[in-house]
Amino acid sequence: MHSQDKKNQAAFDSCKDQLHKKFGIGTYVAFDDGELIANAQSFDELTAMLAEQGRDRPDVFVVQVAESFPERVFILL
């Protein structure tokens, strides 16, 4: 895992228990450089926001808010 991925994962891990209270279940959030940078009600809206910011890169961490999150997720491309 790259250091950027580790920073984003650590940022997510530090606040994941509060995300559903702050944004509501179903909201999409994005982390970049270890910071929460955007949130939106739909994935398309979030990706448009990231594109406007020049942050529509594969290393930006995007997740949909839920009441609980799995410990680990593996994404196979």
N, CA, C, O and CB atoms as a CASP TS submission, in Angstrom:
PFRMAT TS
TARGET T0000
AUTHOR 0000-0000-0000
METHOD Language model
MODEL 1
PARENT N/A
ATOM      1  N   MET     1       0.847  -1.169   0.000  1.00  0.00           N
ATOM      2  CA  MET     1       0.000   0.000   0.000  1.00  0.00           C
ATOM      3  C   MET     1       0.898   1.240   0.000  1.00  0.00           C
ATOM      4  O   MET     1       1.823   1.337   0.806  1.00  0.00           O
ATOM      5  CB  MET     1      -0.966  -0.006   1.223  1.00  0.00           C
ATOM      6  N   HIS     2       0.628   2.171  -0.890  1.00  0.00           N
ATOM      7  CA  HIS     2       1.388   3.420  -0.964  1.00  0.00           C
ATOM      8  C   HIS     2       1.146   4.269   0.277  1.00  0.00           C
ATOM      9  O   HIS     2       0.142   4.102   0.970  1.00  0.00           O
ATOM     10  CB  HIS     2       1.010   4.209  -2.230  1.00  0.00           C
ATOM     11  N   SER     3       2.069   5.176   0.549  1.00  0.00           N
ATOM     12  CA  SER     3       1.927   6.037   1.721  1.00  0.00           C
ATOM     13  C   SER     3       0.669   6.903   1.629  1.00  0.00           C
ATOM     14  O   SER     3       0.026   7.165   2.646  1.00  0.00           O
ATOM     15  CB  SER     3       3.164   6.926   1.876  1.00  0.00           C
ATOM     16  N   GLN     4       0.310   7.350   0.417  1.00  0.00           N
ATOM     17  CA  GLN     4      -0.915   8.145   0.228  1.00  0.00           C
ATOM     18  C   GLN     4      -2.137   7.308   0.610  1.00  0.00           C
ATOM     19  O   GLN     4      -3.040   7.798   1.288  1.00  0.00           O
ATOM     20  CB  GLN     4      -1.034   8.642  -1.250  1.00  0.00           C
ATOM     21  N   ASP     5      -2.162   6.063   0.179  1.00  0.00           N
ATOM     22  CA  ASP     5      -3.270   5.169   0.527  1.00  0.00           C
ATOM     23  C   ASP     5      -3.335   4.959   2.038  1.00  0.00           C
ATOM     24  O   ASP     5      -4.419   4.936   2.621  1.00  0.00           O
ATOM     25  CB  ASP     5      -3.119   3.814  -0.194  1.00  0.00           C
ATOM     26  N   LYS     6      -2.181   4.806   2.663  1.00  0.00           N
ATOM     27  CA  LYS     6      -2.134   4.615   4.115  1.00  0.00           C
ATOM     28  C   LYS     6      -2.662   5.841   4.846  1.00  0.00           C
ATOM     29  O   LYS     6      -3.395   5.710   5.825  1.00  0.00           O
ATOM     30  CB  LYS     6      -0.703   4.309   4.570  1.00  0.00           C
ATOM     31  N   LYS     7      -2.297   7.030   4.381  1.00  0.00           N
ATOM     32  CA  LYS     7      -2.782   8.272   5.007  1.00  0.00           C
ATOM     33  C   LYS     7      -4.297   8.372   4.894  1.00  0.00           C
ATOM     34  O   LYS     7      -4.980   8.713   5.860  1.00  0.00           O
ATOM     35  CB  LYS     7      -2.121   9.508   4.354  1.00  0.00           C
ATOM     36  N   ASN     8      -4.813   8.073   3.715  1.00  0.00           N
ATOM     37  CA  ASN     8      -6.262   8.156   3.503  1.00  0.00           C
ATOM     38  C   ASN     8      -7.000   7.110   4.324  1.00  0.00           C
ATOM     39  O   ASN     8      -8.056   7.392   4.890  1.00  0.00           O
ATOM     40  CB  ASN     8      -6.596   7.985   2.019  1.00  0.00           C
ATOM     41  N   GLN     9      -6.452   5.911   4.393  1.00  0.00           N
ATOM     42  CA  GLN     9      -7.073   4.851   5.185  1.00  0.00           C
ATOM     43  C   GLN     9      -7.057   5.217   6.662  1.00  0.00           C
ATOM     44  O   GLN     9      -8.044   4.997   7.364  1.00  0.00           O
ATOM     45  CB  GLN     9      -6.353   3.508   4.960  1.00  0.00           C
ATOM     46  N   ALA    10      -5.948   5.773   7.140  1.00  0.00           N
ATOM     47  CA  ALA    10      -5.850   6.179   8.542  1.00  0.00           C
ATOM     48  C   ALA    10      -6.840   7.294   8.851  1.00  0.00           C
ATOM     49  O   ALA    10      -7.459   7.291   9.915  1.00  0.00           O
ATOM     50  CB  ALA    10      -4.421   6.632   8.872  1.00  0.00           C
ATOM     51  N   ALA    11      -6.998   8.249   7.937  1.00  0.00           N
ATOM     52  CA  ALA    11      -7.958   9.333   8.135  1.00  0.00           C
ATOM     53  C   ALA    11      -9.375   8.778   8.217  1.00  0.00           C
ATOM     54  O   ALA    11     -10.157   9.171   9.082  1.00  0.00           O
ATOM     55  CB  ALA    11      -7.853  10.367   6.997  1.00  0.00           C
ATOM     56  N   PHE    12      -9.694   7.863   7.312  1.00  0.00           N
ATOM     57  CA  PHE    12     -11.009   7.225   7.333  1.00  0.00           C
ATOM     58  C   PHE    12     -11.212   6.456   8.634  1.00  0.00           C
ATOM     59  O   PHE    12     -12.254   6.585   9.276  1.00  0.00           O
ATOM     60  CB  PHE    12     -11.173   6.285   6.127  1.00  0.00           C
ATOM     61  N   ASP    13     -10.226   5.660   9.022  1.00  0.00           N
ATOM     62  CA  ASP    13     -10.337   4.859  10.240  1.00  0.00           C
ATOM     63  C   ASP    13     -10.577   5.726  11.471  1.00  0.00           C
ATOM     64  O   ASP    13     -11.304   5.333  12.384  1.00  0.00           O
ATOM     65  CB  ASP    13      -9.080   4.025  10.435  1.00  0.00           C
ATOM     66  N   SER    14      -9.962   6.907  11.491  1.00  0.00           N
ATOM     67  CA  SER    14     -10.081   7.768  12.667  1.00  0.00           C
ATOM     68  C   SER    14     -11.465   8.395  12.819  1.00  0.00           C
ATOM     69  O   SER    14     -11.836   8.800  13.920  1.00  0.00           O
ATOM     70  CB  SER    14      -9.046   8.856  12.601  1.00  0.00           C
ATOM     71  N   CYS    15     -12.226   8.482  11.743  1.00  0.00           N
ATOM     72  CA  CYS    15     -13.538   9.139  11.846  1.00  0.00           C
ATOM     73  C   CYS    15     -14.698   8.284  11.367  1.00  0.00           C
ATOM     74  O   CYS    15     -15.832   8.763  11.348  1.00  0.00           O
ATOM     75  CB  CYS    15     -13.523  10.411  11.066  1.00  0.00           C
ATOM     76  N   LYS    16     -14.462   7.049  10.981  1.00  0.00           N
ATOM     77  CA  LYS    16     -15.529   6.251  10.372  1.00  0.00           C
ATOM     78  C   LYS    16     -16.731   6.032  11.288  1.00  0.00           C
ATOM     79  O   LYS    16     -17.856   5.902  10.807  1.00  0.00           O
ATOM     80  CB  LYS    16     -14.981   4.919   9.954  1.00  0.00           C
ATOM     81  N   ASP    17     -16.510   5.991  12.590  1.00  0.00           N
ATOM     82  CA  ASP    17     -17.631   5.781  13.507  1.00  0.00           C
ATOM     83  C   ASP    17     -18.545   7.004  13.615  1.00  0.00           C
ATOM     84  O   ASP    17     -19.688   6.883  14.055  1.00  0.00           O
ATOM     85  CB  ASP    17     -17.107   5.419  14.882  1.00  0.00           C
ATOM     86  N   GLN    18     -18.055   8.173  13.218  1.00  0.00           N
ATOM     87  CA  GLN    18     -18.852   9.394  13.294  1.00  0.00           C
ATOM     88  C   GLN    18     -19.437   9.826  11.949  1.00  0.00           C
ATOM     89  O   GLN    18     -20.269  10.733  11.905  1.00  0.00           O
ATOM     90  CB  GLN    18     -18.011  10.503  13.850  1.00  0.00           C
ATOM     91  N   LEU    19     -19.022   9.201  10.866  1.00  0.00           N
ATOM     92  CA  LEU    19     -19.453   9.658   9.542  1.00  0.00           C
ATOM     93  C   LEU    19     -20.964   9.611   9.365  1.00  0.00           C
ATOM     94  O   LEU    19     -21.546  10.538   8.802  1.00  0.00           O
ATOM     95  CB  LEU    19     -18.797   8.821   8.471  1.00  0.00           C
ATOM     96  N   HIS    20     -21.610   8.546   9.836  1.00  0.00           N
ATOM     97  CA  HIS    20     -23.064   8.454   9.645  1.00  0.00           C
ATOM     98  C   HIS    20     -23.807   9.511  10.456  1.00  0.00           C
ATOM     99  O   HIS    20     -24.896   9.930  10.064  1.00  0.00           O
ATOM    100  CB  HIS    20     -23.562   7.060  10.033  1.00  0.00           C
ATOM    101  N   LYS    21     -23.244   9.946  11.571  1.00  0.00           N
ATOM    102  CA  LYS    21     -23.868  11.007  12.373  1.00  0.00           C
ATOM    103  C   LYS    21     -23.686  12.370  11.702  1.00  0.00           C
ATOM    104  O   LYS    21     -24.584  13.211  11.726  1.00  0.00           O
ATOM    105  CB  LYS    21     -23.270  11.033  13.800  1.00  0.00           C
ATOM    106  N   LYS    22     -22.521  12.571  11.110  1.00  0.00           N
ATOM    107  CA  LYS    22     -22.212  13.873  10.510  1.00  0.00           C
ATOM    108  C   LYS    22     -22.865  14.065   9.143  1.00  0.00           C
ATOM    109  O   LYS    22     -23.371  15.146   8.841  1.00  0.00           O
ATOM    110  CB  LYS    22     -20.713  14.035  10.380  1.00  0.00           C
ATOM    111  N   PHE    23     -22.853  13.012   8.311  1.00  0.00           N
ATOM    112  CA  PHE    23     -23.314  13.158   6.932  1.00  0.00           C
ATOM    113  C   PHE    23     -24.593  12.394   6.613  1.00  0.00           C
ATOM    114  O   PHE    23     -25.273  12.727   5.642  1.00  0.00           O
ATOM    115  CB  PHE    23     -22.243  12.712   6.007  1.00  0.00           C
ATOM    116  N   GLY    24     -24.933  11.403   7.382  1.00  0.00           N
ATOM    117  CA  GLY    24     -26.105  10.584   7.096  1.00  0.00           C
ATOM    118  C   GLY    24     -25.729   9.353   6.274  1.00  0.00           C
ATOM    119  O   GLY    24     -24.827   9.385   5.437  1.00  0.00           O
ATOM    120  N   ILE    25     -26.442   8.290   6.540  1.00  0.00           N
ATOM    121  CA  ILE    25     -26.179   7.029   5.853  1.00  0.00           C
ATOM    122  C   ILE    25     -26.483   7.189   4.367  1.00  0.00           C
ATOM    123  O   ILE    25     -27.496   7.776   3.988  1.00  0.00           O
ATOM    124  CB  ILE    25     -27.022   5.877   6.464  1.00  0.00           C
ATOM    125  N   GLY    26     -25.596   6.664   3.538  1.00  0.00           N
ATOM    126  CA  GLY    26     -25.766   6.721   2.094  1.00  0.00           C
ATOM    127  C   GLY    26     -24.963   7.822   1.423  1.00  0.00           C
ATOM    128  O   GLY    26     -24.782   7.794   0.205  1.00  0.00           O
ATOM    129  N   THR    27     -24.478   8.792   2.188  1.00  0.00           N
ATOM    130  CA  THR    27     -23.663   9.873   1.635  1.00  0.00           C
ATOM    131  C   THR    27     -22.306   9.320   1.205  1.00  0.00           C
ATOM    132  O   THR    27     -21.758   8.429   1.854  1.00  0.00           O
ATOM    133  CB  THR    27     -23.485  11.019   2.669  1.00  0.00           C
ATOM    134  N   TYR    28     -21.778   9.844   0.129  1.00  0.00           N
ATOM    135  CA  TYR    28     -20.435   9.469  -0.324  1.00  0.00           C
ATOM    136  C   TYR    28     -19.444  10.505   0.185  1.00  0.00           C
ATOM    137  O   TYR    28     -19.713  11.706   0.137  1.00  0.00           O
ATOM    138  CB  TYR    28     -20.369   9.355  -1.885  1.00  0.00           C
ATOM    139  N   VAL    29     -18.293  10.037   0.677  1.00  0.00           N
ATOM    140  CA  VAL    29     -17.236  10.921   1.161  1.00  0.00           C
ATOM    141  C   VAL    29     -15.918  10.557   0.487  1.00  0.00           C
ATOM    142  O   VAL    29     -15.711   9.418   0.067  1.00  0.00           O
ATOM    143  CB  VAL    29     -17.104  10.833   2.703  1.00  0.00           C
ATOM    144  N   ALA    30     -15.030  11.548   0.392  1.00  0.00           N
ATOM    145  CA  ALA    30     -13.734  11.336  -0.245  1.00  0.00           C
ATOM    146  C   ALA    30     -12.627  11.871   0.647  1.00  0.00           C
ATOM    147  O   ALA    30     -12.761  12.919   1.280  1.00  0.00           O
ATOM    148  CB  ALA    30     -13.685  12.011  -1.632  1.00  0.00           C
ATOM    149  N   PHE    31     -11.520  11.118   0.681  1.00  0.00           N
ATOM    150  CA  PHE    31     -10.332  11.493   1.442  1.00  0.00           C
ATOM    151  C   PHE    31      -9.157  11.608   0.486  1.00  0.00           C
ATOM    152  O   PHE    31      -8.976  10.770  -0.397  1.00  0.00           O
ATOM    153  CB  PHE    31     -10.032  10.462   2.567  1.00  0.00           C
ATOM    154  N   ASP    32      -8.355  12.661   0.673  1.00  0.00           N
ATOM    155  CA  ASP    32      -7.129  12.844  -0.110  1.00  0.00           C
ATOM    156  C   ASP    32      -6.068  13.437   0.801  1.00  0.00           C
ATOM    157  O   ASP    32      -6.354  14.340   1.588  1.00  0.00           O
ATOM    158  CB  ASP    32      -7.375  13.763  -1.359  1.00  0.00           C
ATOM    159  N   ASP    33      -4.868  12.941   0.700  1.00  0.00           N
ATOM    160  CA  ASP    33      -3.743  13.413   1.504  1.00  0.00           C
ATOM    161  C   ASP    33      -4.080  13.393   2.996  1.00  0.00           C
ATOM    162  O   ASP    33      -3.656  14.269   3.750  1.00  0.00           O
ATOM    163  CB  ASP    33      -3.341  14.828   1.075  1.00  0.00           C
ATOM    164  N   GLY    34      -4.847  12.382   3.411  1.00  0.00           N
ATOM    165  CA  GLY    34      -5.189  12.219   4.814  1.00  0.00           C
ATOM    166  C   GLY    34      -6.269  13.149   5.335  1.00  0.00           C
ATOM    167  O   GLY    34      -6.466  13.253   6.546  1.00  0.00           O
ATOM    168  N   GLU    35      -6.977  13.831   4.428  1.00  0.00           N
ATOM    169  CA  GLU    35      -8.018  14.777   4.810  1.00  0.00           C
ATOM    170  C   GLU    35      -9.343  14.434   4.148  1.00  0.00           C
ATOM    171  O   GLU    35      -9.376  13.968   3.009  1.00  0.00           O
ATOM    172  CB  GLU    35      -7.604  16.196   4.447  1.00  0.00           C
ATOM    173  N   LEU    36     -10.437  14.667   4.868  1.00  0.00           N
ATOM    174  CA  LEU    36     -11.773  14.563   4.280  1.00  0.00           C
ATOM    175  C   LEU    36     -11.954  15.781   3.384  1.00  0.00           C
ATOM    176  O   LEU    36     -11.914  16.914   3.864  1.00  0.00           O
ATOM    177  CB  LEU    36     -12.907  14.481   5.390  1.00  0.00           C
ATOM    178  N   ILE    37     -12.153  15.559   2.078  1.00  0.00           N
ATOM    179  CA  ILE    37     -12.150  16.681   1.137  1.00  0.00           C
ATOM    180  C   ILE    37     -13.495  16.969   0.492  1.00  0.00           C
ATOM    181  O   ILE    37     -13.702  18.068  -0.021  1.00  0.00           O
ATOM    182  CB  ILE    37     -11.158  16.424   0.071  1.00  0.00           C
ATOM    183  N   ALA    38     -14.413  16.014   0.505  1.00  0.00           N
ATOM    184  CA  ALA    38     -15.689  16.237  -0.176  1.00  0.00           C
ATOM    185  C   ALA    38     -16.722  15.236   0.314  1.00  0.00           C
ATOM    186  O   ALA    38     -16.389  14.152   0.792  1.00  0.00           O
ATOM    187  CB  ALA    38     -15.522  16.131  -1.706  1.00  0.00           C
ATOM    188  N   ASN    39     -17.996  15.631   0.181  1.00  0.00           N
ATOM    189  CA  ASN    39     -19.103  14.722   0.448  1.00  0.00           C
ATOM    190  C   ASN    39     -20.255  15.094  -0.467  1.00  0.00           C
ATOM    191  O   ASN    39     -20.422  16.259  -0.829  1.00  0.00           O
ATOM    192  CB  ASN    39     -19.536  14.774   1.944  1.00  0.00           C
ATOM    193  N   ALA    40     -21.049  14.098  -0.837  1.00  0.00           N
ATOM    194  CA  ALA    40     -22.170  14.316  -1.746  1.00  0.00           C
ATOM    195  C   ALA    40     -23.192  13.205  -1.563  1.00  0.00           C
ATOM    196  O   ALA    40     -22.885  12.145  -1.017  1.00  0.00           O
ATOM    197  CB  ALA    40     -21.689  14.379  -3.218  1.00  0.00           C
ATOM    198  N   GLN    41     -24.405  13.459  -2.023  1.00  0.00           N
ATOM    199  CA  GLN    41     -25.487  12.489  -1.887  1.00  0.00           C
ATOM    200  C   GLN    41     -25.429  11.366  -2.910  1.00  0.00           C
ATOM    201  O   GLN    41     -26.061  10.327  -2.718  1.00  0.00           O
ATOM    202  CB  GLN    41     -26.800  13.185  -1.997  1.00  0.00           C
ATOM    203  N   SER    42     -24.681  11.553  -3.996  1.00  0.00           N
ATOM    204  CA  SER    42     -24.556  10.487  -4.989  1.00  0.00           C
ATOM    205  C   SER    42     -23.094  10.352  -5.420  1.00  0.00           C
ATOM    206  O   SER    42     -22.298  11.282  -5.292  1.00  0.00           O
ATOM    207  CB  SER    42     -25.466  10.768  -6.219  1.00  0.00           C
ATOM    208  N   PHE    43     -22.773   9.174  -5.929  1.00  0.00           N
ATOM    209  CA  PHE    43     -21.416   8.925  -6.415  1.00  0.00           C
ATOM    210  C   PHE    43     -21.100   9.838  -7.593  1.00  0.00           C
ATOM    211  O   PHE    43     -20.001  10.385  -7.681  1.00  0.00           O
ATOM    212  CB  PHE    43     -21.246   7.448  -6.822  1.00  0.00           C
ATOM    213  N   ASP    44     -22.063  10.004  -8.499  1.00  0.00           N
ATOM    214  CA  ASP    44     -21.841  10.870  -9.664  1.00  0.00           C
ATOM    215  C   ASP    44     -21.586  12.317  -9.246  1.00  0.00           C
ATOM    216  O   ASP    44     -20.716  12.987  -9.803  1.00  0.00           O
ATOM    217  CB  ASP    44     -23.047  10.807 -10.609  1.00  0.00           C
ATOM    218  N   GLU    45     -22.340  12.788  -8.274  1.00  0.00           N
ATOM    219  CA  GLU    45     -22.140  14.147  -7.772  1.00  0.00           C
ATOM    220  C   GLU    45     -20.752  14.302  -7.137  1.00  0.00           C
ATOM    221  O   GLU    45     -20.079  15.313  -7.335  1.00  0.00           O
ATOM    222  CB  GLU    45     -23.235  14.504  -6.749  1.00  0.00           C
ATOM    223  N   LEU    46     -20.339  13.294  -6.378  1.00  0.00           N
ATOM    224  CA  LEU    46     -19.023  13.347  -5.738  1.00  0.00           C
ATOM    225  C   LEU    46     -17.906  13.330  -6.781  1.00  0.00           C
ATOM    226  O   LEU    46     -16.955  14.105  -6.682  1.00  0.00           O
ATOM    227  CB  LEU    46     -18.855  12.170  -4.762  1.00  0.00           C
ATOM    228  N   THR    47     -18.014  12.458  -7.772  1.00  0.00           N
ATOM    229  CA  THR    47     -16.954  12.406  -8.786  1.00  0.00           C
ATOM    230  C   THR    47     -16.892  13.699  -9.587  1.00  0.00           C
ATOM    231  O   THR    47     -15.808  14.114  -9.998  1.00  0.00           O
ATOM    232  CB  THR    47     -17.174  11.219  -9.729  1.00  0.00           C
ATOM    233  N   ALA    48     -18.026  14.340  -9.816  1.00  0.00           N
ATOM    234  CA  ALA    48     -18.034  15.637 -10.499  1.00  0.00           C
ATOM    235  C   ALA    48     -17.333  16.692  -9.642  1.00  0.00           C
ATOM    236  O   ALA    48     -16.565  17.503 -10.159  1.00  0.00           O
ATOM    237  CB  ALA    48     -19.485  16.080 -10.816  1.00  0.00           C
ATOM    238  N   MET    49     -17.597  16.682  -8.338  1.00  0.00           N
ATOM    239  CA  MET    49     -16.935  17.617  -7.426  1.00  0.00           C
ATOM    240  C   MET    49     -15.430  17.396  -7.417  1.00  0.00           C
ATOM    241  O   MET    49     -14.655  18.353  -7.441  1.00  0.00           O
ATOM    242  CB  MET    49     -17.495  17.471  -6.008  1.00  0.00           C
ATOM    243  N   LEU    50     -15.018  16.129  -7.381  1.00  0.00           N
ATOM    244  CA  LEU    50     -13.584  15.814  -7.378  1.00  0.00           C
ATOM    245  C   LEU    50     -12.928  16.258  -8.676  1.00  0.00           C
ATOM    246  O   LEU    50     -11.805  16.761  -8.661  1.00  0.00           O
ATOM    247  CB  LEU    50     -13.361  14.309  -7.166  1.00  0.00           C
ATOM    248  N   ALA    51     -13.616  16.078  -9.796  1.00  0.00           N
ATOM    249  CA  ALA    51     -13.080  16.505 -11.090  1.00  0.00           C
ATOM    250  C   ALA    51     -12.897  18.019 -11.122  1.00  0.00           C
ATOM    251  O   ALA    51     -11.894  18.517 -11.634  1.00  0.00           O
ATOM    252  CB  ALA    51     -14.008  16.056 -12.236  1.00  0.00           C
ATOM    253  N   GLU    52     -13.867  18.751 -10.575  1.00  0.00           N
ATOM    254  CA  GLU    52     -13.768  20.210 -10.527  1.00  0.00           C
ATOM    255  C   GLU    52     -12.549  20.664  -9.710  1.00  0.00           C
ATOM    256  O   GLU    52     -11.928  21.685 -10.006  1.00  0.00           O
ATOM    257  CB  GLU    52     -15.051  20.807  -9.931  1.00  0.00           C
ATOM    258  N   GLN    53     -12.227  19.881  -8.681  1.00  0.00           N
ATOM    259  CA  GLN    53     -11.096  20.195  -7.818  1.00  0.00           C
ATOM    260  C   GLN    53      -9.775  19.656  -8.372  1.00  0.00           C
ATOM    261  O   GLN    53      -8.713  19.918  -7.808  1.00  0.00           O
ATOM    262  CB  GLN    53     -11.336  19.634  -6.431  1.00  0.00           C
ATOM    263  N   GLY    54      -9.838  18.905  -9.477  1.00  0.00           N
ATOM    264  CA  GLY    54      -8.633  18.277 -10.013  1.00  0.00           C
ATOM    265  C   GLY    54      -8.167  17.108  -9.173  1.00  0.00           C
ATOM    266  O   GLY    54      -6.988  16.756  -9.183  1.00  0.00           O
ATOM    267  N   ARG    55      -9.097  16.504  -8.444  1.00  0.00           N
ATOM    268  CA  ARG    55      -8.756  15.398  -7.541  1.00  0.00           C
ATOM    269  C   ARG    55      -9.450  14.101  -7.948  1.00  0.00           C
ATOM    270  O   ARG    55      -9.736  13.269  -7.087  1.00  0.00           O
ATOM    271  CB  ARG    55      -9.133  15.755  -6.104  1.00  0.00           C
ATOM    272  N   ASP    56      -9.720  13.913  -9.208  1.00  0.00           N
ATOM    273  CA  ASP    56     -10.368  12.682  -9.680  1.00  0.00           C
ATOM    274  C   ASP    56      -9.307  11.661 -10.068  1.00  0.00           C
ATOM    275  O   ASP    56      -9.226  11.220 -11.214  1.00  0.00           O
ATOM    276  CB  ASP    56     -11.308  12.974 -10.885  1.00  0.00           C
ATOM    277  N   ARG    57      -8.491  11.299  -9.071  1.00  0.00           N
ATOM    278  CA  ARG    57      -7.388  10.350  -9.267  1.00  0.00           C
ATOM    279  C   ARG    57      -7.710   9.021  -8.579  1.00  0.00           C
ATOM    280  O   ARG    57      -8.530   8.972  -7.662  1.00  0.00           O
ATOM    281  CB  ARG    57      -6.055  10.935  -8.716  1.00  0.00           C
ATOM    282  N   PRO    58      -7.067   7.960  -9.024  1.00  0.00           N
ATOM    283  CA  PRO    58      -7.315   6.651  -8.408  1.00  0.00           C
ATOM    284  C   PRO    58      -6.887   6.552  -6.944  1.00  0.00           C
ATOM    285  O   PRO    58      -7.384   5.690  -6.220  1.00  0.00           O
ATOM    286  CB  PRO    58      -6.607   5.595  -9.190  1.00  0.00           C
ATOM    287  N   ASP    59      -5.972   7.421  -6.493  1.00  0.00           N
ATOM    288  CA  ASP    59      -5.510   7.327  -5.108  1.00  0.00           C
ATOM    289  C   ASP    59      -6.390   8.086  -4.121  1.00  0.00           C
ATOM    290  O   ASP    59      -6.130   8.047  -2.918  1.00  0.00           O
ATOM    291  CB  ASP    59      -4.107   7.839  -5.011  1.00  0.00           C
ATOM    292  N   VAL    60      -7.428   8.778  -4.603  1.00  0.00           N
ATOM    293  CA  VAL    60      -8.387   9.420  -3.705  1.00  0.00           C
ATOM    294  C   VAL    60      -9.324   8.323  -3.188  1.00  0.00           C
ATOM    295  O   VAL    60      -9.886   7.551  -3.966  1.00  0.00           O
ATOM    296  CB  VAL    60      -9.193  10.580  -4.438  1.00  0.00           C
ATOM    297  N   PHE    61      -9.476   8.270  -1.880  1.00  0.00           N
ATOM    298  CA  PHE    61     -10.264   7.228  -1.228  1.00  0.00           C
ATOM    299  C   PHE    61     -11.718   7.676  -1.153  1.00  0.00           C
ATOM    300  O   PHE    61     -12.016   8.713  -0.559  1.00  0.00           O
ATOM    301  CB  PHE    61      -9.710   6.912   0.190  1.00  0.00           C
ATOM    302  N   VAL    62     -12.618   6.912  -1.743  1.00  0.00           N
ATOM    303  CA  VAL    62     -14.051   7.225  -1.761  1.00  0.00           C
ATOM    304  C   VAL    62     -14.802   6.064  -1.113  1.00  0.00           C
ATOM    305  O   VAL    62     -14.529   4.895  -1.384  1.00  0.00           O
ATOM    306  CB  VAL    62     -14.566   7.482  -3.228  1.00  0.00           C
ATOM    307  N   VAL    63     -15.762   6.419  -0.244  1.00  0.00           N
ATOM    308  CA  VAL    63     -16.554   5.395   0.434  1.00  0.00           C
ATOM    309  C   VAL    63     -17.961   5.934   0.671  1.00  0.00           C
ATOM    310  O   VAL    63     -18.157   7.137   0.844  1.00  0.00           O
ATOM    311  CB  VAL    63     -15.888   4.968   1.780  1.00  0.00           C
ATOM    312  N   GLN    64     -18.929   5.034   0.677  1.00  0.00           N
ATOM    313  CA  GLN    64     -20.306   5.402   1.002  1.00  0.00           C
ATOM    314  C   GLN    64     -20.509   5.190   2.498  1.00  0.00           C
ATOM    315  O   GLN    64     -20.157   4.138   3.033  1.00  0.00           O
ATOM    316  CB  GLN    64     -21.339   4.564   0.164  1.00  0.00           C
ATOM    317  N   VAL    65     -21.069   6.174   3.164  1.00  0.00           N
ATOM    318  CA  VAL    65     -21.259   6.135   4.607  1.00  0.00           C
ATOM    319  C   VAL    65     -22.294   5.074   4.977  1.00  0.00           C
ATOM    320  O   VAL    65     -23.348   4.962   4.351  1.00  0.00           O
ATOM    321  CB  VAL    65     -21.691   7.516   5.133  1.00  0.00           C
ATOM    322  N   ALA    66     -21.964   4.305   6.007  1.00  0.00           N
ATOM    323  CA  ALA    66     -22.857   3.279   6.543  1.00  0.00           C
ATOM    324  C   ALA    66     -22.813   3.358   8.069  1.00  0.00           C
ATOM    325  O   ALA    66     -21.969   4.053   8.635  1.00  0.00           O
ATOM    326  CB  ALA    66     -22.451   1.845   6.036  1.00  0.00           C
ATOM    327  N   GLU    67     -23.720   2.647   8.728  1.00  0.00           N
ATOM    328  CA  GLU    67     -23.697   2.631  10.194  1.00  0.00           C
ATOM    329  C   GLU    67     -22.470   1.905  10.714  1.00  0.00           C
ATOM    330  O   GLU    67     -21.933   2.262  11.762  1.00  0.00           O
ATOM    331  CB  GLU    67     -24.963   1.973  10.743  1.00  0.00           C
ATOM    332  N   SER    68     -22.028   0.899   9.994  1.00  0.00           N
ATOM    333  CA  SER    68     -20.813   0.178  10.373  1.00  0.00           C
ATOM    334  C   SER    68     -20.075  -0.206   9.098  1.00  0.00           C
ATOM    335  O   SER    68     -20.667  -0.310   8.024  1.00  0.00           O
ATOM    336  CB  SER    68     -21.144  -1.090  11.239  1.00  0.00           C
ATOM    337  N   PHE    69     -18.795  -0.410   9.239  1.00  0.00           N
ATOM    338  CA  PHE    69     -17.941  -0.726   8.103  1.00  0.00           C
ATOM    339  C   PHE    69     -17.194  -2.019   8.367  1.00  0.00           C
ATOM    340  O   PHE    69     -16.863  -2.314   9.516  1.00  0.00           O
ATOM    341  CB  PHE    69     -16.955   0.418   7.821  1.00  0.00           C
ATOM    342  N   PRO    70     -16.919  -2.803   7.320  1.00  0.00           N
ATOM    343  CA  PRO    70     -16.119  -4.006   7.515  1.00  0.00           C
ATOM    344  C   PRO    70     -14.696  -3.633   7.934  1.00  0.00           C
ATOM    345  O   PRO    70     -14.213  -2.540   7.638  1.00  0.00           O
ATOM    346  CB  PRO    70     -16.097  -4.858   6.227  1.00  0.00           C
ATOM    347  N   GLU    71     -14.049  -4.545   8.614  1.00  0.00           N
ATOM    348  CA  GLU    71     -12.665  -4.325   9.061  1.00  0.00           C
ATOM    349  C   GLU    71     -11.723  -4.141   7.878  1.00  0.00           C
ATOM    350  O   GLU    71     -10.859  -3.265   7.900  1.00  0.00           O
ATOM    351  CB  GLU    71     -12.190  -5.498   9.926  1.00  0.00           C
ATOM    352  N   ARG    72     -11.888  -4.968   6.845  1.00  0.00           N
ATOM    353  CA  ARG    72     -11.043  -4.892   5.648  1.00  0.00           C
ATOM    354  C   ARG    72     -11.887  -5.143   4.405  1.00  0.00           C
ATOM    355  O   ARG    72     -12.856  -5.902   4.421  1.00  0.00           O
ATOM    356  CB  ARG    72      -9.877  -5.913   5.725  1.00  0.00           C
ATOM    357  N   VAL    73     -11.483  -4.477   3.332  1.00  0.00           N
ATOM    358  CA  VAL    73     -12.132  -4.671   2.038  1.00  0.00           C
ATOM    359  C   VAL    73     -11.043  -4.812   0.991  1.00  0.00           C
ATOM    360  O   VAL    73     -10.081  -4.043   0.986  1.00  0.00           O
ATOM    361  CB  VAL    73     -13.102  -3.488   1.692  1.00  0.00           C
ATOM    362  N   PHE    74     -11.185  -5.775   0.117  1.00  0.00           N
ATOM    363  CA  PHE    74     -10.232  -5.960  -0.957  1.00  0.00           C
ATOM    364  C   PHE    74     -10.925  -5.647  -2.279  1.00  0.00           C
ATOM    365  O   PHE    74     -11.988  -6.191  -2.577  1.00  0.00           O
ATOM    366  CB  PHE    74      -9.655  -7.401  -0.952  1.00  0.00           C
ATOM    367  N   ILE    75     -10.322  -4.778  -3.056  1.00  0.00           N
ATOM    368  CA  ILE    75     -10.885  -4.395  -4.343  1.00  0.00           C
ATOM    369  C   ILE    75     -10.034  -5.017  -5.434  1.00  0.00           C
ATOM    370  O   ILE    75      -8.836  -4.748  -5.524  1.00  0.00           O
ATOM    371  CB  ILE    75     -10.955  -2.844  -4.498  1.00  0.00           C
ATOM    372  N   LEU    76     -10.638  -5.834  -6.248  1.00  0.00           N
ATOM    373  CA  LEU    76      -9.921  -6.506  -7.320  1.00  0.00           C
ATOM    374  C   LEU    76     -10.249  -5.801  -8.623  1.00  0.00           C
ATOM    375  O   LEU    76     -11.415  -5.689  -9.003  1.00  0.00           O
ATOM    376  CB  LEU    76     -10.286  -8.020  -7.392  1.00  0.00           C
ATOM    377  N   LEU    77      -9.228  -5.332  -9.297  1.00  0.00           N
ATOM    378  CA  LEU    77      -9.432  -4.651 -10.567  1.00  0.00           C
ATOM    379  C   LEU    77      -8.990  -5.526 -11.717  1.00  0.00           C
ATOM    380  O   LEU    77      -9.086  -5.120 -12.875  1.00  0.00           O
ATOM    381  CB  LEU    77      -8.683  -3.328 -10.595  1.00  0.00           C
TER
END
